[in-house]
Amino acid sequence: MMEVCGSSNVTMREFGCEQSLLSRPDGSASFIQGVRERSQEQCVRETCEASLLLSLHPRSSLTLILQVLHDDGSLLSCSLNAACMALMDAGLPMSCLFCGVTCAIDADGQIITDPTAAQEKESRALMTFAIDSKECRVLMSDTKGSFSVNELQQCIAVSQKASQKIFQFYRDSVSRRYSKNL
């Protein structure tokens, strides 16, 4: 589930929350997040900031809310893809689109794209890349585990190839959405 909220006054308000039912992005409630969640949040934020044309909207605030309904692996790449789709749907100006691709390297050295949670646990290395749509450059990488430079380069190549299918999915989704509205 994703949502983009446009410009608004950037103010913080004091509010108490005992059961953590309020969303964190508006500053109303603070939740205990681990290092992993903070790291993933930072990866998504920095990737969005790298692709948005922020200079066109000075003194503006953007709130992007990503809510995890189910996690069966590749959470960071799913979050990146949801964020890009939300920004596109909101019509925000971007220098390029981006997508997230997760690769796992199993014990035999095989590269698995879009691994499940079970495959992630069994893998010896896990890599997530944000790829841009213009030049297929790596905008962001998040890695865990042990791997060689050659394996890293192979995973980047596999991710760049897989990104073309994700960008085609974006095009198809936008085309379906707006062909119904015409």
Backbone as CSV, one residue per row, in Angstrom:
resi,resn,N_x,N_y,N_z,CA_x,CA_y,CA_z,C_x,C_y,C_z
1,MET,0.849,-1.155,0.000,0.000,0.000,0.000,0.901,1.227,0.000
2,MET,0.579,2.216,-0.819,1.423,3.397,-0.899,0.579,4.646,-1.021
3,GLU,1.153,5.773,-0.616,0.446,7.042,-0.663,1.471,8.155,-0.736
4,VAL,1.165,9.160,-1.548,1.999,10.354,-1.606,1.120,11.526,-1.244
5,CYS,1.571,12.328,-0.303,0.845,13.519,0.099,1.651,14.719,-0.370
6,GLY,0.998,15.647,-1.029,1.668,16.801,-1.613,2.130,17.808,-0.598
7,SER,2.346,19.016,-1.083,2.913,20.052,-0.231,1.958,20.414,0.902
8,SER,2.537,20.687,2.014,1.767,21.073,3.197,2.693,21.853,4.112
9,ASN,2.126,22.463,5.132,2.963,23.164,6.101,3.815,22.147,6.842
10,VAL,5.061,22.453,6.975,5.990,21.537,7.629,6.074,21.922,9.095
11,THR,5.208,21.329,9.892,5.208,21.597,11.321,5.109,20.286,12.070
12,MET,5.643,20.276,13.250,5.560,19.096,14.110,4.565,19.387,15.215
13,ARG,3.838,18.376,15.603,2.897,18.566,16.685,3.124,17.489,17.733
14,GLU,2.905,17.867,18.956,3.052,16.926,20.060,1.802,16.062,20.149
15,PHE,1.994,14.776,20.262,0.855,13.879,20.368,1.346,12.576,20.977
16,GLY,0.627,12.034,21.890,1.028,10.793,22.526,0.378,9.602,21.853
17,CYS,1.061,8.505,21.829,0.516,7.301,21.221,1.041,6.098,21.987
18,GLU,0.153,5.369,22.611,0.583,4.228,23.399,0.594,2.935,22.604
19,GLN,-0.364,2.772,21.688,-0.478,1.505,20.988,0.137,1.541,19.583
20,SER,0.811,2.588,19.246,1.478,2.718,17.946,0.505,2.573,16.781
21,LEU,-0.634,3.220,16.880,-1.627,3.151,15.827,-1.522,4.312,14.849
22,LEU,-0.756,5.326,15.186,-0.612,6.472,14.319,0.619,6.311,13.441
23,SER,0.551,6.875,12.261,1.683,6.740,11.349,2.846,7.604,11.798
24,ARG,4.032,7.127,11.569,5.235,7.810,11.999,5.589,9.026,11.142
25,PRO,5.332,9.021,9.828,5.847,10.104,8.996,5.413,11.507,9.374
26,ASP,4.250,11.678,9.988,3.824,13.039,10.317,4.382,13.510,11.654
27,GLY,5.157,12.697,12.322,5.801,13.102,13.561,4.913,12.950,14.784
28,SER,3.732,12.365,14.603,2.809,12.246,15.716,3.205,11.159,16.693
29,ALA,3.753,10.095,16.180,4.096,8.976,17.045,5.498,8.491,16.710
30,SER,6.200,8.079,17.698,7.523,7.521,17.436,7.465,6.029,17.712
31,PHE,8.008,5.269,16.798,8.010,3.830,16.925,9.439,3.362,17.122
32,ILE,9.579,2.270,17.775,10.902,1.698,17.960,11.235,0.935,16.680
33,GLN,12.209,1.433,15.950,12.645,0.781,14.733,14.063,0.293,14.942
34,GLY,14.334,-0.829,14.340,15.679,-1.362,14.421,16.587,-0.733,13.383
35,VAL,17.826,-1.160,13.386,18.815,-0.651,12.445,18.405,-0.995,11.015
36,ARG,17.875,-2.187,10.816,17.470,-2.630,9.473,16.392,-1.716,8.892
37,GLU,15.369,-1.410,9.689,14.278,-0.567,9.205,14.756,0.847,8.908
38,ARG,15.596,1.380,9.776,16.148,2.726,9.555,17.002,2.754,8.288
39,SER,17.788,1.714,8.085,18.641,1.640,6.906,17.804,1.586,5.631
40,GLN,16.757,0.770,5.640,15.890,0.667,4.466,15.159,1.984,4.211
41,GLU,14.711,2.638,5.269,14.052,3.935,5.131,15.002,4.944,4.486
42,GLN,16.249,4.952,4.924,17.237,5.871,4.374,17.521,5.561,2.905
43,CYS,17.595,4.292,2.544,17.834,3.908,1.149,16.706,4.408,0.250
44,VAL,15.462,4.214,0.682,14.316,4.665,-0.114,14.319,6.187,-0.210
45,ARG,14.530,6.867,0.910,14.519,8.334,0.918,15.595,8.899,-0.008
46,GLU,16.815,8.407,0.096,17.906,8.935,-0.707,17.734,8.619,-2.194
47,THR,17.152,7.475,-2.515,16.893,7.137,-3.911,15.826,8.062,-4.490
48,CYS,14.777,8.306,-3.714,13.730,9.236,-4.170,14.296,10.637,-4.358
49,GLU,15.101,11.091,-3.418,15.693,12.428,-3.513,16.614,12.540,-4.722
50,ALA,17.293,11.450,-5.083,18.204,11.481,-6.230,17.453,11.585,-7.551
51,SER,16.236,11.071,-7.616,15.510,11.085,-8.888,14.511,12.239,-9.007
52,LEU,14.045,12.779,-7.887,13.091,13.893,-7.938,13.800,15.191,-8.321
53,LEU,13.119,16.031,-9.058,13.645,17.351,-9.398,13.231,18.313,-8.297
54,LEU,13.962,18.264,-7.200,13.604,19.009,-5.995,13.729,20.521,-6.181
55,SER,14.588,20.962,-7.080,14.783,22.406,-7.266,13.545,23.089,-7.836
56,LEU,12.635,22.322,-8.429,11.413,22.907,-8.986,10.390,23.264,-7.909
57,HIS,10.565,22.698,-6.727,9.608,22.931,-5.643,10.345,23.266,-4.343
58,PRO,10.957,24.450,-4.285,11.663,24.810,-3.045,10.668,25.063,-1.918
59,ARG,11.128,24.887,-0.704,10.315,25.122,0.492,9.026,24.309,0.478
60,SER,9.103,23.103,-0.058,7.955,22.199,-0.086,8.294,20.937,0.694
61,SER,7.273,20.272,1.108,7.447,19.028,1.846,6.707,17.912,1.128
62,LEU,7.275,16.747,1.127,6.655,15.582,0.513,6.652,14.466,1.543
63,THR,5.509,13.860,1.733,5.404,12.724,2.639,5.072,11.492,1.824
64,LEU,5.917,10.512,1.885,5.715,9.254,1.186,5.498,8.189,2.252
65,ILE,4.358,7.552,2.212,4.029,6.536,3.215,3.993,5.176,2.538
66,LEU,4.853,4.291,2.972,4.877,2.918,2.491,4.481,2.024,3.653
67,GLN,3.441,1.263,3.468,2.960,0.394,4.539,3.138,-1.051,4.110
68,VAL,3.861,-1.810,4.899,4.119,-3.213,4.596,2.920,-4.031,5.057
69,LEU,2.268,-4.680,4.094,1.144,-5.542,4.422,1.587,-6.984,4.615
70,HIS,2.604,-7.387,3.864,3.115,-8.756,3.960,4.556,-8.751,3.461
71,ASP,5.422,-9.454,4.131,6.828,-9.514,3.742,7.211,-10.962,3.477
72,ASP,7.376,-11.291,2.188,7.838,-12.621,1.816,9.175,-12.528,1.084
73,GLY,9.974,-11.544,1.484,11.287,-11.381,0.887,11.347,-10.201,-0.066
74,SER,12.559,-9.758,-0.368,12.821,-8.641,-1.287,12.075,-7.379,-0.863
75,LEU,12.002,-7.130,0.432,11.229,-6.004,0.947,11.762,-4.662,0.477
76,LEU,13.070,-4.468,0.487,13.627,-3.184,0.081,13.335,-2.895,-1.386
77,SER,13.501,-3.887,-2.255,13.219,-3.647,-3.671,11.727,-3.399,-3.896
78,CYS,10.864,-4.091,-3.156,9.424,-3.831,-3.251,9.104,-2.407,-2.797
79,SER,9.760,-1.961,-1.740,9.548,-0.601,-1.239,10.009,0.437,-2.253
80,LEU,11.147,0.192,-2.883,11.638,1.117,-3.909,10.673,1.186,-5.091
81,ASN,10.170,0.035,-5.523,9.238,0.004,-6.653,7.921,0.689,-6.297
82,ALA,7.423,0.457,-5.093,6.190,1.115,-4.654,6.378,2.625,-4.557
83,ALA,7.540,3.052,-4.068,7.821,4.483,-3.954,7.858,5.136,-5.327
84,CYS,8.509,4.509,-6.287,8.588,5.080,-7.635,7.203,5.145,-8.271
85,MET,6.409,4.099,-8.112,5.051,4.102,-8.679,4.203,5.195,-8.036
86,ALA,4.356,5.396,-6.733,3.593,6.439,-6.044,3.998,7.827,-6.523
87,LEU,5.293,8.045,-6.704,5.770,9.339,-7.191,5.287,9.590,-8.621
88,MET,5.298,8.554,-9.455,4.777,8.683,-10.819,3.296,9.010,-10.805
89,ASP,2.549,8.278,-9.981,1.100,8.468,-9.915,0.746,9.864,-9.432
90,ALA,1.582,10.422,-8.561,1.345,11.774,-8.053,1.722,12.842,-9.080
91,GLY,2.407,12.440,-10.151,2.788,13.382,-11.186,3.936,14.283,-10.819
92,LEU,4.793,13.829,-9.924,5.934,14.645,-9.515,7.028,14.595,-10.577
93,PRO,7.683,15.727,-10.848,8.738,15.738,-11.867,9.977,14.990,-11.376
94,MET,10.449,14.093,-12.229,11.605,13.270,-11.883,12.604,13.294,-13.033
95,SER,13.881,13.237,-12.706,14.910,13.190,-13.748,14.932,11.816,-14.416
96,CYS,14.553,10.795,-13.680,14.468,9.433,-14.216,13.606,8.615,-13.270
97,LEU,13.100,7.517,-13.780,12.419,6.550,-12.917,13.504,5.655,-12.313
98,PHE,13.119,4.900,-11.314,14.047,3.947,-10.717,13.266,2.707,-10.326
99,CYS,13.978,1.620,-10.170,13.343,0.395,-9.680,14.325,-0.321,-8.770
100,GLY,13.790,-1.178,-7.945,14.609,-1.964,-7.037,14.647,-3.410,-7.479
101,VAL,15.828,-4.004,-7.413,16.000,-5.422,-7.744,16.854,-6.044,-6.649
102,THR,16.397,-7.163,-6.119,17.147,-7.886,-5.089,17.694,-9.173,-5.681
103,CYS,18.953,-9.441,-5.397,19.617,-10.680,-5.810,20.163,-11.376,-4.568
104,ALA,20.031,-12.689,-4.560,20.624,-13.493,-3.495,21.601,-14.466,-4.144
105,ILE,22.679,-14.749,-3.448,23.636,-15.759,-3.913,23.544,-16.923,-2.938
106,ASP,23.155,-18.089,-3.454,23.003,-19.245,-2.565,24.353,-19.909,-2.305
107,ALA,24.334,-20.981,-1.544,25.570,-21.661,-1.145,26.337,-22.221,-2.334
108,ASP,25.630,-22.528,-3.432,26.262,-23.066,-4.634,26.780,-21.974,-5.567
109,GLY,26.547,-20.709,-5.223,26.999,-19.603,-6.059,26.004,-19.184,-7.126
110,GLN,24.801,-19.737,-7.078,23.761,-19.368,-8.046,23.122,-18.044,-7.643
111,ILE,22.837,-17.205,-8.639,22.200,-15.914,-8.385,20.693,-16.080,-8.539
112,ILE,19.966,-15.655,-7.513,18.500,-15.733,-7.500,17.967,-14.307,-7.460
113,THR,17.143,-13.935,-8.440,16.513,-12.611,-8.400,15.166,-12.730,-7.713
114,ASP,14.776,-11.680,-7.016,13.526,-11.614,-6.270,13.372,-12.819,-5.332
115,PRO,14.326,-13.004,-4.422,14.265,-14.170,-3.534,13.140,-14.052,-2.503
116,THR,12.621,-15.204,-2.094,11.640,-15.258,-1.020,12.365,-15.092,0.313
117,ALA,11.604,-14.955,1.386,12.215,-14.803,2.715,13.049,-16.036,3.067
118,ALA,12.546,-17.208,2.708,13.296,-18.437,2.996,14.606,-18.472,2.205
119,GLN,14.560,-18.064,0.940,15.776,-18.037,0.130,16.762,-16.994,0.654
120,GLU,16.244,-15.874,1.156,17.114,-14.853,1.739,17.862,-15.400,2.944
121,LYS,17.160,-16.147,3.806,17.791,-16.700,5.002,18.863,-17.722,4.668
122,GLU,18.648,-18.495,3.614,19.582,-19.548,3.234,20.752,-19.033,2.397
123,SER,20.658,-17.807,1.887,21.696,-17.287,0.998,22.926,-16.852,1.784
124,ARG,24.062,-16.849,1.109,25.285,-16.375,1.754,25.515,-14.896,1.486
125,ALA,24.794,-14.340,0.493,24.890,-12.907,0.205,23.555,-12.419,-0.337
126,LEU,23.221,-11.192,0.038,21.970,-10.576,-0.408,22.291,-9.151,-0.845
127,MET,21.866,-8.799,-2.064,22.156,-7.474,-2.610,20.890,-6.878,-3.197
128,THR,20.656,-5.610,-2.891,19.541,-4.882,-3.488,20.106,-3.650,-4.176
129,PHE,19.653,-3.427,-5.400,20.115,-2.290,-6.194,18.923,-1.454,-6.633
130,ALA,19.104,-0.147,-6.666,18.154,0.755,-7.303,18.783,1.138,-8.638
131,ILE,18.065,0.879,-9.715,18.568,1.107,-11.068,17.758,2.241,-11.699
132,ASP,18.433,3.178,-12.387,17.703,4.262,-13.045,17.255,3.826,-14.441
133,SER,16.220,4.486,-14.951,15.613,4.081,-16.215,16.329,4.641,-17.430
134,LYS,17.106,5.701,-17.267,17.751,6.336,-18.422,18.993,5.583,-18.878
135,GLU,19.917,5.364,-17.971,21.214,4.795,-18.333,21.487,3.457,-17.657
136,CYS,20.516,2.934,-16.944,20.673,1.677,-16.194,21.833,1.758,-15.202
137,ARG,22.026,2.952,-14.627,23.060,3.136,-13.613,22.548,2.631,-12.270
138,VAL,23.458,2.267,-11.415,23.108,1.890,-10.043,23.024,3.178,-9.224
139,LEU,21.828,3.491,-8.729,21.629,4.679,-7.892,21.912,4.381,-6.426
140,MET,21.662,3.147,-6.018,21.794,2.775,-4.612,22.092,1.286,-4.552
141,SER,22.877,0.886,-3.577,23.090,-0.542,-3.339,23.071,-0.805,-1.843
142,ASP,22.532,-1.940,-1.488,22.490,-2.387,-0.101,22.910,-3.856,-0.129
143,THR,23.970,-4.174,0.576,24.497,-5.540,0.523,24.631,-6.126,1.918
144,LYS,24.552,-7.444,1.952,24.724,-8.170,3.208,25.342,-9.519,2.870
145,GLY,26.320,-9.942,3.647,26.942,-11.239,3.430,28.293,-11.115,2.761
146,SER,28.837,-12.258,2.371,30.166,-12.277,1.746,30.037,-12.664,0.277
147,PHE,30.782,-11.928,-0.571,30.746,-12.168,-2.009,32.014,-11.584,-2.609
148,SER,32.355,-12.060,-3.785,33.551,-11.563,-4.480,33.173,-10.370,-5.361
149,VAL,34.176,-9.679,-5.855,33.949,-8.549,-6.766,33.271,-9.053,-8.040
150,ASN,33.685,-10.216,-8.518,33.087,-10.804,-9.719,31.596,-11.095,-9.487
151,GLU,31.255,-11.645,-8.322,29.847,-11.930,-8.021,29.035,-10.640,-7.916
152,LEU,29.632,-9.596,-7.355,28.965,-8.303,-7.283,28.669,-7.777,-8.684
153,GLN,29.660,-7.850,-9.583,29.463,-7.386,-10.948,28.411,-8.216,-11.678
154,GLN,28.386,-9.518,-11.434,27.365,-10.373,-12.045,25.973,-9.994,-11.549
155,CYS,25.850,-9.726,-10.250,24.558,-9.342,-9.689,24.089,-7.993,-10.238
156,ILE,25.014,-7.062,-10.423,24.651,-5.769,-11.015,24.146,-5.980,-12.438
157,ALA,24.829,-6.813,-13.222,24.414,-7.079,-14.603,23.038,-7.745,-14.644
158,VAL,22.813,-8.711,-13.759,21.511,-9.385,-13.695,20.422,-8.387,-13.287
159,SER,20.736,-7.510,-12.346,19.767,-6.507,-11.885,19.444,-5.506,-12.987
160,GLN,20.449,-5.095,-13.745,20.210,-4.159,-14.842,19.320,-4.793,-15.906
161,LYS,19.520,-6.067,-16.172,18.681,-6.767,-17.147,17.255,-6.918,-16.610
162,ALA,17.123,-7.284,-15.335,15.796,-7.450,-14.724,15.051,-6.118,-14.641
163,SER,15.795,-5.018,-14.515,15.150,-3.707,-14.404,14.342,-3.373,-15.643
164,GLN,14.747,-3.874,-16.806,14.003,-3.584,-18.036,12.586,-4.155,-17.971
165,LYS,12.438,-5.311,-17.350,11.103,-5.908,-17.189,10.266,-5.095,-16.202
166,ILE,10.899,-4.572,-15.175,10.178,-3.761,-14.188,9.737,-2.446,-14.822
167,PHE,10.614,-1.824,-15.608,10.236,-0.578,-16.280,9.118,-0.821,-17.294
168,GLN,9.124,-1.982,-17.941,8.019,-2.319,-18.848,6.729,-2.490,-18.062
169,PHE,6.816,-3.072,-16.861,5.637,-3.186,-15.988,5.103,-1.805,-15.627
170,TYR,6.009,-0.866,-15.313,5.595,0.515,-15.029,4.812,1.084,-16.212
171,ARG,5.375,0.939,-17.430,4.719,1.485,-18.628,3.344,0.864,-18.825
172,ASP,3.270,-0.462,-18.679,1.988,-1.157,-18.857,0.970,-0.705,-17.816
173,SER,1.411,-0.541,-16.573,0.510,-0.125,-15.493,-0.032,1.282,-15.729
174,VAL,0.840,2.188,-16.122,0.407,3.570,-16.390,-0.528,3.597,-17.590
175,SER,-0.206,2.830,-18.607,-1.050,2.772,-19.801,-2.441,2.244,-19.464
176,ARG,-2.517,1.179,-18.666,-3.822,0.628,-18.259,-4.598,1.628,-17.418
177,ARG,-3.911,2.295,-16.513,-4.585,3.234,-15.622,-5.200,4.398,-16.392
178,TYR,-4.441,4.973,-17.303,-4.929,6.162,-17.985,-5.775,5.853,-19.209
179,SER,-5.716,4.629,-19.723,-6.611,4.283,-20.825,-8.045,4.119,-20.309
180,LYS,-8.209,3.776,-19.036,-9.538,3.653,-18.435,-10.141,5.015,-18.141
181,ASN,-9.285,6.005,-17.866,-9.770,7.331,-17.489,-10.136,8.192,-18.689
182,LEU,-9.737,7.815,-19.889,-9.997,8.649,-21.063,-11.394,8.488,-21.589
